């Protein structure tokens, strides 16, 4: 059974602002309902010898009062 990969959308107007992030259509940076706490994105073209792509998003979910995380890497697999 294949695990569902979440649909991720990121918008940034300024490098110093909090990014606007949606995961499966739900905005996870929408304070105070949610709070984005950490995000990493590394993408590399496939023309390099060993392309390494990685994404990690961590946020606080106010509805469940828990920290949630999604992440995936083409070298280490999904860690969502």
C-alpha positions in Angstrom: 0.0 0.0 0.0 1.4 3.4 -1.0 1.4 6.1 1.7 -0.4 9.3 0.7 2.1 12.1 0.0 0.5 15.4 1.2 -0.1 18.2 -1.3 2.2 21.1 -0.2 1.8 24.7 -1.2 4.3 27.4 0.0 4.0 31.2 -0.6 6.6 33.8 0.4 6.6 37.5 -0.3 9.8 38.3 1.7 12.6 36.0 2.9 12.1 37.5 6.4 8.4 36.9 6.7 6.7 33.8 7.9 5.9 31.6 4.8 2.3 30.9 4.1 2.0 27.1 4.0 -0.9 24.8 3.1 -0.9 21.0 3.6 -3.7 19.2 1.8 -5.6 22.5 1.5 -5.3 23.4 5.2 -3.3 26.5 6.0 -0.9 25.6 8.8 0.6 29.0 9.5 -2.7 30.6 10.3 -2.1 31.9 13.9 -3.7 31.5 16.4 -5.4 28.4 15.0 -2.1 27.0 13.9 1.5 28.0 14.1 4.3 27.2 11.7 7.4 26.4 13.8 9.9 25.1 11.2 10.3 24.6 7.5 13.2 23.3 5.4 13.3 22.9 1.6 16.2 21.7 -0.4 15.8 21.0 -4.1 18.5 20.2 -6.6 18.2 19.7 -10.4 18.6 16.1 -11.7 21.6 17.2 -13.8 24.0 17.0 -10.8 25.7 13.7 -10.1 23.6 12.9 -6.9 20.5 15.1 -6.6 19.3 15.5 -3.1 15.8 16.7 -2.4 14.5 17.2 1.1 11.4 18.9 2.6 10.4 19.2 6.2 7.5 21.2 7.8 6.6 21.4 11.5 3.7 23.2 12.9 1.5 23.5 16.0 -2.1 22.3 15.5 -4.3 24.4 17.8 -7.3 22.0 17.4 -5.4 19.0 18.7 -2.9 21.0 20.7 -0.1 18.9 19.2 3.0 19.5 17.1 2.7 17.9 13.7 5.3 17.2 11.1 5.6 16.1 7.5 8.8 15.4 5.7 10.3 13.6 2.7 13.7 13.0 1.2 14.6 11.2 -2.0 17.6 9.6 -0.1 15.9 8.7 3.2 12.3 8.2 2.2 9.2 9.7 3.8 9.2 10.6 7.5 5.6 12.0 7.6 
